[in-house]
Amino acid sequence: MVTRGNQFLSDQDGAQAGTNSRPGHFQDLARQLTSQANGRANLCPRRVTGLHVPQSELLVLKLYASETSVGLLVMKNSSPGTSLKSLLIGRARDLSDHRLFHKLSLVAVLAWVGLGADGLSSSCYGPEETFKALGAHPSLSVFVAIACVLTIGIICASYRQVIELFPSGGGGYLVASKLLSPAAGVVSGSALLVDYVLTITISVASGADALFSVLPAEWLPWKLSFACLVVGVLTLLNLRGVKESVMLWAPVFLLFVGTHAAAILIAIFSHAGDLPVIASRTVQDVQSAHTELGWFGLLALLLKAYSMGAGTYTGIEAVSNGLPILREPRVETGKRTMTYMAVSLGITAFGLLLAYLLYAVTPVEGRTLNTVLFERITAAWPGETGKWFTGISMISAMALLFIGAQAGFLDGPRVLANMALDRWFPAKFATLSDRFVTQNGILLMGVSALVAMLATKGAVALLIVLYSINVFITFSLTQFGMVRHWWQNRRTAPDWRYKFIVNGVGLALTFFILVSLCVVKFHEGGWVTLVVTGAVIGLAFAVKRHYLLTAGELDRLNQLVAVAEAAPVQPLNVRSNQGRAAVVLVNGFNGLGLHTFLGIPRLFPDTFGRFIFVQVGVVDAGSFKGAEELERLKAETAASSARYVEFAQKHGFTAEAVTEVSHDVVGTVEELSEELLKRHPGAVLFGGQLAFVQETIWTRWLHNYAVFALQRVFCRRGVPFVIVPARV
């Protein structure tokens, strides 16, 4: 065999080898092997123009399930639709670009913008809801502010250890799956999916509140429509790619940080003399709340106020889960990003709550509490300076909230893709677009957020009730997994006691918060979140069950590999310049591929003498993690294709293999086949296809249709394409 680039060629390469009068023992062997491997396998070819085949063997095939490959149908000709797609989403990226991963990755500052904005943006509504929840005892917010800072510090410290242990990405789903069990991983992942949808919804809704609080009151009826429009625009931006969507918002993010840091510093230093008064009022509020509510009631009030700001911590999970998109060295970049986020989030949350007390702000209808605060801070500023500063600050807050929605678009599809790779959700959610983003996951996040927005009418108070429970499910499972890991590896892990204590404290804190949130928020609407999350978990187990059943059927078909390789070899006398070429599409050296290959001489005896095996290694969310992963995929694809060549040559056929890696199976096969058809005029394409005995909407939804997409492509070009089915 001679290797040329991505092609594996036989020693007879260049000769149009084939058969004229071929002994029939290979057809008998093919029948024997397919019947031994799978008693239910059934071959029925599609009619192919130009082939002299007995009429009894010409059948029309109509099947609808595909397992051989995944891909997106992308026509190569220029069209208005293609041009519009390039304009809105951007041109396709080049997988061969050696700087591709560098171009797509984020440095710590940009990661802080894209991932840390989720937590920082919650300062636009978290402190406000906390302050309002305290009612007649606002000075108690000092305790809540201190608790927020401590919580941020503890969770960030424990997640830094998650980053070190899972340098390729350690989101809640992966950590729980690997350190606890697959079932625990599904619970954690499903909770995260619902939480990321709500992250998008509440961030956009709160951003709309911030903007419309400085606009005339008659504009308020348009707020919901505006929020829905923003969800659509963010979805479109994320379809273009991660870095593009983050770079667009970076200046506005920094504007928010600058304006709010200035406002907090001005508030504290200008009223520094009032701090003893705040301390005195806090003591009075504790006494009055105890007299009015008792110690238990006081604790319940603090817990309720604390829970209203629990969304502040959701962005912490996003950093550990988003490591694959960070610049190398990823661990250091991730830890640096976590530090930026913890410091900025802690200072902002604590500073705003303290500023509320210093300026004694009270809620005003149609305005956010931050708007009221900024108007008080700038009330004595000359001319229109204060008004402009407040307006710019609120616009930057709106923009930051929209950036905060990025956490849902960045990490929601990533969690979904990881679960799809493990077959908890349809495999199509792991495929990549030509911009190398998980397009299906982004669309699902966008549509789900839009539904949630319309269902709640963008009411931030209601969304906060639904929000934050799920992220603490993930936090608790992650911390428990880490605690278990350090205990099991206490004899080998250095500094295991320190790490055990850090994650142990994190577990105690997050589990306590989770229980408190469920108790406090359950009757206020929290039960809806739990029901929806339960439904997602149930769906995941149903999908997994189907894939396991299908895998069992495929195992029977894959027995063909062992049977075929163990069969006696009887080389045929192959005459050169005779017979036609068969282009066989395969996806790994497996039962379905051999089933397809063996079916060709069985159904079309004395017709094909040369076999060209074409395989496209699919670049999905699992393999698109770096140059090394892509090289490994190329090697595996080439090796499995070479086995087909070797097998065919053993039986006297001329064979070669052509391989490539791509996110788009259909488009790549079309390009490769175009060159092959020039080299071998009159060649016929063959593709294997799983055919379910009982086809349902369920099977059509969970399996792919690349073979049928290819058949349509080549049909329009007048090229014969035969689908060889295998019933399961």
LINFENVEN-V599658 format. One record per backbone hydrogen bond with DSSP energy under -0.5 kcal/mol. CO is the residue of the C=O (numbers start at 1). NH is the residue of the N-H. E is the energy in kcal/mol with one decimal. If there is no record, write none. Layout:
{{CO | NH | E} {CO | NH | E}}
This chain:
{{2 | 4 | -0.5} {2 | 9 | -3.6} {4 | 7 | -2.7} {6 | 659 | -1.8} {7 | 4 | -3.0} {7 | 9 | -0.6} {8 | 657 | -2.3} {9 | 2 | -3.7} {10 | 13 | -1.6} {12 | 15 | -1.9} {15 | 17 | -2.4} {16 | 578 | -0.7} {18 | 575 | -1.2} {23 | 26 | -0.6} {24 | 28 | -1.8} {25 | 29 | -2.4} {26 | 30 | -2.7} {27 | 31 | -2.2} {28 | 32 | -2.5} {29 | 33 | -3.0} {30 | 34 | -2.4} {31 | 35 | -1.9} {32 | 36 | -2.1} {33 | 37 | -2.4} {34 | 38 | -1.8} {38 | 41 | -1.5} {45 | 59 | -1.1} {47 | 49 | -0.5} {48 | 51 | -1.4} {51 | 53 | -1.3} {54 | 57 | -1.8} {55 | 58 | -1.6} {57 | 59 | -0.8} {59 | 61 | -0.5} {66 | 704 | -2.1} {69 | 706 | -0.7} {70 | 665 | -0.6} {72 | 74 | -0.7} {72 | 667 | -0.6} {73 | 75 | -0.5} {79 | 83 | -2.6} {80 | 84 | -2.4} {81 | 85 | -2.3} {82 | 86 | -2.4} {83 | 87 | -2.0} {84 | 88 | -2.5} {85 | 89 | -2.9} {85 | 90 | -1.1} {93 | 95 | -0.7} {94 | 97 | -1.3} {97 | 100 | -1.9} {99 | 103 | -2.5} {100 | 104 | -1.9} {101 | 105 | -1.4} {106 | 327 | -3.0} {107 | 111 | -2.7} {108 | 112 | -2.5} {109 | 113 | -1.7} {110 | 114 | -2.9} {111 | 115 | -3.4} {111 | 116 | -1.2} {113 | 117 | -0.6} {115 | 118 | -0.8} {116 | 120 | -2.2} {117 | 121 | -2.8} {118 | 122 | -0.7} {119 | 122 | -0.7} {120 | 123 | -1.6} {121 | 124 | -2.1} {122 | 125 | -1.4} {122 | 126 | -4.2} {125 | 129 | -2.5} {126 | 130 | -2.3} {127 | 131 | -2.6} {128 | 132 | -2.5} {129 | 133 | -2.0} {130 | 134 | -0.9} {131 | 134 | -0.6} {132 | 135 | -1.5} {134 | 137 | -2.1} {137 | 140 | -1.5} {138 | 141 | -2.2} {139 | 142 | -1.6} {140 | 143 | -1.0} {140 | 144 | -1.3} {141 | 145 | -2.7} {142 | 146 | -2.2} {143 | 147 | -2.4} {144 | 148 | -2.3} {145 | 149 | -2.1} {146 | 150 | -2.4} {147 | 151 | -2.5} {148 | 152 | -2.6} {149 | 153 | -2.3} {150 | 154 | -2.6} {151 | 155 | -2.6} {152 | 156 | -2.4} {153 | 157 | -2.2} {154 | 158 | -2.1} {155 | 159 | -2.2} {156 | 160 | -1.5} {157 | 161 | -0.9} {158 | 162 | -1.0} {159 | 163 | -2.1} {160 | 164 | -1.7} {161 | 165 | -2.0} {162 | 166 | -2.3} {166 | 169 | -1.8} {171 | 175 | -2.5} {172 | 176 | -2.2} {173 | 177 | -2.2} {174 | 178 | -2.4} {175 | 179 | -2.7} {176 | 180 | -1.7} {176 | 181 | -1.7} {181 | 185 | -2.1} {182 | 186 | -2.0} {183 | 187 | -2.0} {184 | 188 | -2.4} {185 | 189 | -3.1} {186 | 190 | -2.8} {187 | 191 | -2.2} {188 | 192 | -2.0} {189 | 193 | -2.2} {190 | 194 | -2.0} {191 | 195 | -2.1} {192 | 196 | -2.8} {193 | 197 | -1.8} {194 | 198 | -2.1} {195 | 199 | -2.0} {196 | 200 | -2.0} {197 | 201 | -2.1} {198 | 202 | -3.0} {199 | 203 | -2.0} {200 | 204 | -2.2} {201 | 205 | -2.5} {202 | 206 | -2.5} {203 | 207 | -2.0} {204 | 208 | -2.3} {205 | 209 | -1.8} {206 | 210 | -2.3} {207 | 211 | -2.1} {208 | 212 | -2.7} {209 | 213 | -1.2} {211 | 214 | -1.5} {216 | 219 | -1.9} {217 | 220 | -1.7} {219 | 222 | -2.0} {220 | 223 | -2.3} {222 | 226 | -2.3} {223 | 227 | -2.3} {224 | 228 | -2.3} {225 | 229 | -2.1} {226 | 230 | -2.2} {227 | 231 | -1.9} {228 | 232 | -1.8} {229 | 233 | -2.3} {230 | 234 | -2.8} {231 | 235 | -2.0} {232 | 236 | -2.0} {233 | 237 | -2.5} {234 | 238 | -2.2} {235 | 239 | -1.3} {236 | 240 | -0.9} {237 | 240 | -0.7} {237 | 241 | -0.8} {241 | 245 | -1.6} {242 | 246 | -2.0} {243 | 247 | -3.0} {244 | 248 | -1.5} {245 | 249 | -0.7} {246 | 249 | -0.8} {246 | 250 | -1.2} {249 | 253 | -2.4} {250 | 254 | -2.2} {251 | 255 | -1.7} {252 | 256 | -2.2} {253 | 257 | -2.2} {254 | 258 | -2.4} {255 | 259 | -2.7} {256 | 260 | -2.6} {257 | 261 | -2.1} {258 | 262 | -2.1} {259 | 263 | -2.3} {260 | 264 | -2.5} {261 | 265 | -2.3} {262 | 266 | -2.6} {263 | 267 | -2.5} {264 | 268 | -2.3} {265 | 269 | -2.6} {266 | 270 | -2.3} {267 | 271 | -0.9} {269 | 272 | -0.8} {271 | 274 | -1.9} {272 | 275 | -1.4} {274 | 278 | -2.1} {275 | 279 | -2.2} {276 | 280 | -2.1} {277 | 281 | -2.5} {278 | 282 | -2.1} {279 | 283 | -1.8} {280 | 284 | -2.1} {281 | 285 | -2.6} {282 | 286 | -2.2} {283 | 287 | -2.1} {284 | 288 | -2.7} {285 | 289 | -2.8} {286 | 290 | -2.1} {287 | 291 | -2.3} {288 | 292 | -2.3} {289 | 293 | -3.1} {289 | 294 | -0.6} {290 | 294 | -1.7} {293 | 297 | -0.8} {294 | 298 | -2.5} {295 | 299 | -2.4} {296 | 300 | -2.4} {297 | 301 | -2.3} {298 | 302 | -2.2} {299 | 303 | -2.5} {300 | 304 | -2.4} {301 | 305 | -2.3} {302 | 306 | -2.7} {303 | 307 | -2.6} {304 | 308 | -1.5} {305 | 309 | -0.6} {306 | 309 | -1.0} {307 | 310 | -1.6} {309 | 312 | -1.8} {310 | 313 | -1.6} {311 | 314 | -1.2} {313 | 316 | -1.3} {313 | 317 | -0.6} {314 | 317 | -0.7} {314 | 318 | -0.8} {315 | 319 | -1.1} {316 | 319 | -0.6} {316 | 320 | -1.0} {317 | 321 | -2.0} {318 | 322 | -1.6} {320 | 170 | -1.9} {320 | 323 | -0.7} {322 | 325 | -1.7} {323 | 326 | -2.1} {325 | 106 | -2.1} {329 | 333 | -2.4} {330 | 334 | -3.1} {331 | 335 | -2.5} {332 | 336 | -2.4} {333 | 337 | -2.4} {334 | 338 | -2.3} {335 | 339 | -2.0} {336 | 340 | -2.4} {337 | 341 | -2.4} {338 | 342 | -2.6} {339 | 343 | -2.4} {340 | 344 | -2.3} {341 | 345 | -2.6} {342 | 346 | -2.5} {343 | 347 | -2.3} {344 | 348 | -2.0} {345 | 349 | -2.5} {346 | 350 | -2.2} {347 | 351 | -2.6} {348 | 352 | -2.4} {349 | 353 | -1.7} {350 | 354 | -2.2} {351 | 355 | -2.3} {352 | 356 | -2.3} {353 | 357 | -1.4} {354 | 358 | -2.3} {355 | 359 | -2.1} {356 | 361 | -1.7} {357 | 360 | -0.7} {364 | 367 | -2.1} {367 | 364 | -0.5} {368 | 372 | -1.9} {369 | 373 | -2.4} {370 | 374 | -2.7} {371 | 375 | -2.1} {372 | 376 | -1.8} {373 | 377 | -2.5} {374 | 378 | -2.1} {376 | 379 | -0.8} {378 | 381 | -1.6} {382 | 385 | -1.7} {384 | 388 | -2.5} {385 | 389 | -2.6} {386 | 390 | -2.5} {387 | 391 | -2.4} {388 | 392 | -2.9} {389 | 393 | -2.4} {390 | 394 | -2.4} {391 | 395 | -2.2} {392 | 396 | -2.5} {393 | 397 | -2.0} {394 | 398 | -2.5} {395 | 399 | -2.4} {396 | 400 | -2.7} {397 | 401 | -2.4} {398 | 402 | -1.8} {399 | 403 | -2.3} {400 | 404 | -2.9} {401 | 405 | -1.2} {403 | 406 | -2.2} {404 | 407 | -1.3} {405 | 408 | -0.8} {405 | 409 | -1.4} {406 | 410 | -3.3} {407 | 411 | -2.4} {407 | 412 | -0.6} {408 | 412 | -1.1} {411 | 415 | -2.6} {412 | 416 | -2.4} {413 | 417 | -2.6} {414 | 418 | -2.3} {415 | 419 | -2.2} {416 | 420 | -2.1} {417 | 421 | -2.4} {418 | 422 | -1.1} {419 | 424 | -3.1} {419 | 425 | -0.7} {420 | 423 | -1.6} {426 | 429 | -1.9} {427 | 430 | -2.2} {428 | 431 | -0.8} {430 | 621 | -2.5} {433 | 436 | -2.0} {434 | 93 | -3.0} {437 | 433 | -2.4} {437 | 439 | -2.0} {438 | 442 | -2.2} {439 | 443 | -2.4} {440 | 444 | -2.1} {441 | 445 | -2.5} {442 | 446 | -2.5} {443 | 447 | -2.7} {444 | 448 | -2.6} {445 | 449 | -2.4} {446 | 450 | -2.0} {447 | 451 | -2.2} {448 | 452 | -2.5} {449 | 453 | -2.4} {450 | 454 | -2.2} {451 | 455 | -2.6} {452 | 456 | -2.0} {453 | 457 | -0.9} {453 | 458 | -1.3} {456 | 459 | -1.4} {458 | 460 | -0.8} {459 | 463 | -2.3} {460 | 464 | -2.5} {461 | 465 | -1.0} {462 | 466 | -1.6} {463 | 467 | -1.7} {468 | 472 | -1.1} {469 | 472 | -0.6} {469 | 473 | -1.0} {470 | 473 | -0.6} {470 | 474 | -1.9} {471 | 475 | -2.7} {472 | 476 | -2.1} {473 | 477 | -2.2} {474 | 478 | -2.7} {475 | 479 | -2.7} {476 | 480 | -2.4} {477 | 481 | -2.3} {478 | 482 | -2.2} {479 | 483 | -2.6} {480 | 484 | -2.5} {481 | 485 | -2.2} {482 | 486 | -2.6} {483 | 487 | -2.0} {484 | 488 | -2.4} {485 | 489 | -1.7} {487 | 490 | -1.1} {489 | 492 | -1.0} {489 | 493 | -3.1} {493 | 496 | -1.0} {495 | 499 | -2.0} {496 | 500 | -2.8} {497 | 501 | -2.4} {498 | 502 | -2.5} {499 | 503 | -2.3} {500 | 504 | -2.1} {501 | 505 | -2.9} {502 | 506 | -2.0} {503 | 507 | -2.5} {504 | 508 | -2.5} {505 | 509 | -2.5} {506 | 510 | -2.8} {507 | 511 | -2.6} {508 | 512 | -1.8} {509 | 513 | -2.4} {510 | 514 | -2.4} {511 | 515 | -2.4} {512 | 516 | -2.3} {513 | 517 | -2.9} {514 | 518 | -2.3} {515 | 519 | -2.2} {516 | 520 | -3.0} {517 | 521 | -3.0} {518 | 522 | -1.2} {521 | 525 | -0.5} {521 | 526 | -3.2} {522 | 525 | -1.2} {522 | 527 | -1.6} {525 | 528 | -1.4} {525 | 529 | -0.8} {526 | 530 | -1.8} {527 | 531 | -2.5} {528 | 532 | -2.7} {529 | 533 | -2.6} {530 | 534 | -2.3} {531 | 535 | -2.2} {532 | 536 | -2.1} {533 | 537 | -2.4} {534 | 538 | -2.4} {535 | 539 | -2.4} {536 | 540 | -2.2} {537 | 541 | -2.1} {538 | 542 | -1.9} {539 | 543 | -2.5} {540 | 544 | -2.5} {541 | 545 | -2.1} {542 | 546 | -1.9} {543 | 547 | -2.3} {544 | 548 | -2.3} {545 | 549 | -2.2} {546 | 550 | -2.5} {547 | 551 | -2.5} {548 | 552 | -1.9} {549 | 553 | -1.6} {550 | 554 | -2.4} {551 | 555 | -2.2} {552 | 556 | -1.2} {553 | 557 | -1.6} {554 | 558 | -2.9} {555 | 559 | -0.7} {556 | 559 | -0.7} {557 | 560 | -1.7} {558 | 561 | -1.5} {558 | 562 | -0.6} {559 | 563 | -2.2} {560 | 564 | -2.9} {561 | 565 | -2.2} {562 | 566 | -1.5} {563 | 567 | -0.8} {564 | 567 | -0.6} {572 | 574 | -1.0} {573 | 575 | -0.5} {575 | 18 | -2.6} {575 | 578 | -0.8} {580 | 609 | -1.9} {580 | 610 | -1.6} {581 | 583 | -0.5} {581 | 684 | -1.9} {582 | 584 | -0.7} {582 | 612 | -3.0} {583 | 585 | -0.6} {583 | 686 | -3.0} {584 | 586 | -0.5} {584 | 614 | -2.8} {585 | 688 | -0.7} {586 | 616 | -0.5} {588 | 587 | -0.7} {588 | 590 | -1.3} {590 | 594 | -2.2} {591 | 595 | -2.6} {592 | 596 | -1.9} {593 | 597 | -2.4} {594 | 598 | -3.2} {595 | 599 | -1.2} {596 | 600 | -0.9} {597 | 600 | -0.9} {597 | 601 | -0.8} {598 | 602 | -1.0} {599 | 603 | -2.3} {600 | 604 | -2.7} {604 | 607 | -1.0} {604 | 608 | -0.6} {607 | 580 | -2.6} {609 | 654 | -1.7} {610 | 582 | -2.9} {611 | 613 | -0.6} {611 | 656 | -1.8} {612 | 584 | -2.6} {612 | 614 | -0.6} {613 | 615 | -0.5} {613 | 658 | -2.8} {614 | 586 | -2.4} {615 | 617 | -0.6} {615 | 660 | -1.5} {617 | 619 | -0.5} {617 | 662 | -2.4} {618 | 620 | -0.9} {619 | 432 | -0.5} {620 | 623 | -0.7} {620 | 624 | -2.2} {623 | 625 | -1.9} {623 | 626 | -0.5} {626 | 630 | -1.7} {627 | 631 | -2.3} {628 | 632 | -2.2} {629 | 633 | -2.2} {630 | 634 | -2.4} {631 | 635 | -2.3} {632 | 636 | -2.5} {633 | 637 | -2.5} {634 | 638 | -2.4} {635 | 639 | -2.5} {636 | 640 | -2.3} {637 | 641 | -1.8} {638 | 642 | -2.1} {639 | 643 | -1.2} {640 | 644 | -0.9} {641 | 645 | -1.6} {642 | 646 | -2.4} {643 | 647 | -2.3} {644 | 648 | -2.7} {645 | 649 | -2.5} {646 | 650 | -1.9} {647 | 651 | -0.8} {648 | 651 | -0.7} {648 | 653 | -2.1} {649 | 652 | -2.0} {654 | 611 | -2.6} {655 | 10 | -0.9} {656 | 613 | -2.8} {657 | 8 | -2.6} {658 | 615 | -2.1} {660 | 617 | -2.9} {662 | 619 | -2.3} {663 | 665 | -0.7} {664 | 668 | -2.0} {665 | 669 | -2.8} {666 | 670 | -2.1} {667 | 671 | -1.9} {668 | 672 | -2.7} {669 | 673 | -2.8} {670 | 674 | -1.6} {671 | 675 | -1.2} {672 | 676 | -1.9} {673 | 677 | -2.8} {674 | 678 | -1.0} {675 | 679 | -1.7} {676 | 680 | -2.3} {680 | 683 | -1.7} {684 | 583 | -2.7} {685 | 722 | -3.3} {686 | 585 | -2.9} {687 | 724 | -2.5} {689 | 726 | -2.5} {690 | 692 | -0.5} {691 | 728 | -2.5} {693 | 695 | -0.6} {696 | 700 | -2.0} {697 | 701 | -2.1} {698 | 702 | -1.8} {699 | 703 | -1.2} {702 | 427 | -0.6} {704 | 66 | -1.2} {705 | 709 | -2.1} {706 | 710 | -2.6} {707 | 711 | -2.2} {708 | 712 | -2.0} {709 | 713 | -2.0} {710 | 714 | -2.6} {711 | 715 | -2.0} {712 | 716 | -1.9} {713 | 717 | -0.7} {714 | 719 | -2.9} {715 | 718 | -1.3} {720 | 685 | -2.0} {722 | 687 | -2.1} {722 | 724 | -0.6} {723 | 725 | -0.7} {724 | 689 | -1.8} {726 | 691 | -2.4}}
